């Protein structure tokens, strides 16, 4: 189990590839680094390995892709403050998340 996201929340995120046919999937969790402008929005989560996520990454560039929760937890060593979960974030459609970035 990871420390970033409670298991009760992870249980409600679709498994990997479950939203593959959706044009506007829902982002369920937002992770961020408080001392930079990097954000990770989780759309899918691997129930098999409890680590791999698919989502929208907004950092040096904005793109959809896969990322590891374990690797994000290890970013503490690099960024000093580590990665945090946005406790105020509510599940939001990808199109709205992308639009928020532009505002």
WOGIBEL-V781771 format. One record per pair of residues at least 24 apart in sequence whose C-alpha atoms are under 10 Angstrom apart, sorted by sequence separation. I is the first residue (numbers start at 1). J is the second residue. If there is no record, write none. Layout:
i->I j->J
i->I j->J
//
This chain:
i->5 j->29
i->19 j->43
i->20 j->44
i->38 j->62
i->40 j->64
i->42 j->66
i->45 j->69
i->5 j->30
i->18 j->43
i->19 j->44
i->30 j->55
i->32 j->57
i->40 j->65
i->42 j->67
i->5 j->31
i->17 j->43
i->18 j->44
i->29 j->55
i->30 j->56
i->31 j->57
i->32 j->58
i->4 j->31
i->16 j->43
i->17 j->44
i->18 j->45
i->27 j->54
i->28 j->55
i->30 j->57
i->32 j->59
i->40 j->67
i->14 j->42
i->15 j->43
i->16 j->44
i->17 j->45
i->27 j->55
i->13 j->42
i->14 j->43
i->15 j->44
i->16 j->45
i->17 j->46
i->26 j->55
i->27 j->56
i->13 j->43
i->14 j->44
i->15 j->45
i->16 j->46
i->25 j->55
i->13 j->44
i->14 j->45
i->15 j->46
i->16 j->47
i->10 j->42
i->12 j->44
i->13 j->45
i->14 j->46
i->15 j->47
i->16 j->48
i->40 j->72
i->12 j->45
i->13 j->46
i->14 j->47
i->15 j->48
i->10 j->44
i->11 j->45
i->13 j->47
i->10 j->45
i->15 j->50
i->19 j->54
i->10 j->46
i->11 j->47
i->16 j->52
i->62 j->98
i->10 j->47
i->15 j->52
i->16 j->53
i->17 j->54
i->15 j->53
i->16 j->54
i->31 j->69
i->56 j->94
i->15 j->54
i->33 j->72
i->55 j->94
i->58 j->97
i->62 j->101
i->10 j->50
i->13 j->53
i->14 j->54
i->32 j->72
i->58 j->98
i->31 j->72
i->56 j->97
i->33 j->75
i->56 j->98
i->7 j->50
i->33 j->76
i->36 j->79
i->40 j->83
i->58 j->101
i->35 j->79
i->39 j->83
i->41 j->85
i->34 j->79
i->35 j->80
i->36 j->81
i->38 j->83
i->39 j->84
i->40 j->85
i->33 j->79
i->34 j->80
i->35 j->81
i->39 j->85
i->33 j->80
i->34 j->81
i->35 j->82
i->39 j->86
i->2 j->50
i->33 j->81
i->34 j->82
i->35 j->83
i->41 j->89
i->43 j->91
i->1 j->50
i->2 j->51
i->33 j->82
i->34 j->83
i->42 j->91
i->43 j->92
i->1 j->51
i->16 j->66
i->32 j->82
i->33 j->83
i->34 j->84
i->41 j->91
i->43 j->93
i->32 j->83
i->33 j->84
i->41 j->92
i->43 j->94
i->31 j->83
i->32 j->84
i->33 j->85
i->42 j->94
i->31 j->84
i->32 j->85
i->33 j->86
i->41 j->94
i->30 j->84
i->31 j->85
i->32 j->86
i->30 j->85
i->31 j->86
i->29 j->85
i->30 j->86
i->31 j->87
i->41 j->97
i->29 j->86
i->30 j->87
i->29 j->87
i->30 j->88
i->31 j->89
i->29 j->88
i->30 j->89
i->29 j->89
i->30 j->90
i->28 j->89
i->29 j->90
i->30 j->91
i->27 j->89
i->28 j->90
i->29 j->91
i->30 j->92
i->27 j->90
i->28 j->91
i->29 j->92
i->5 j->69
i->27 j->91
i->28 j->92
i->4 j->69
i->26 j->91
i->27 j->92
i->28 j->93
i->3 j->69
i->4 j->70
i->26 j->92
i->27 j->93
i->28 j->94
i->2 j->69
i->3 j->70
i->25 j->92
i->26 j->93
i->27 j->94
i->30 j->97
i->2 j->70
i->4 j->72
i->24 j->92
i->25 j->93
i->26 j->94
i->27 j->95
i->1 j->70
i->4 j->73
i->24 j->93
i->25 j->94
i->26 j->95
i->27 j->96
i->3 j->73
i->23 j->93
i->24 j->94
i->25 j->95
i->26 j->96
i->27 j->97
i->2 j->73
i->23 j->94
i->24 j->95
i->26 j->97
i->23 j->95
i->24 j->96
i->13 j->91
i->4 j->83
i->5 j->84
i->4 j->84
i->5 j->85
i->3 j->84
i->4 j->85
i->3 j->85
i->4 j->86
i->5 j->87
//
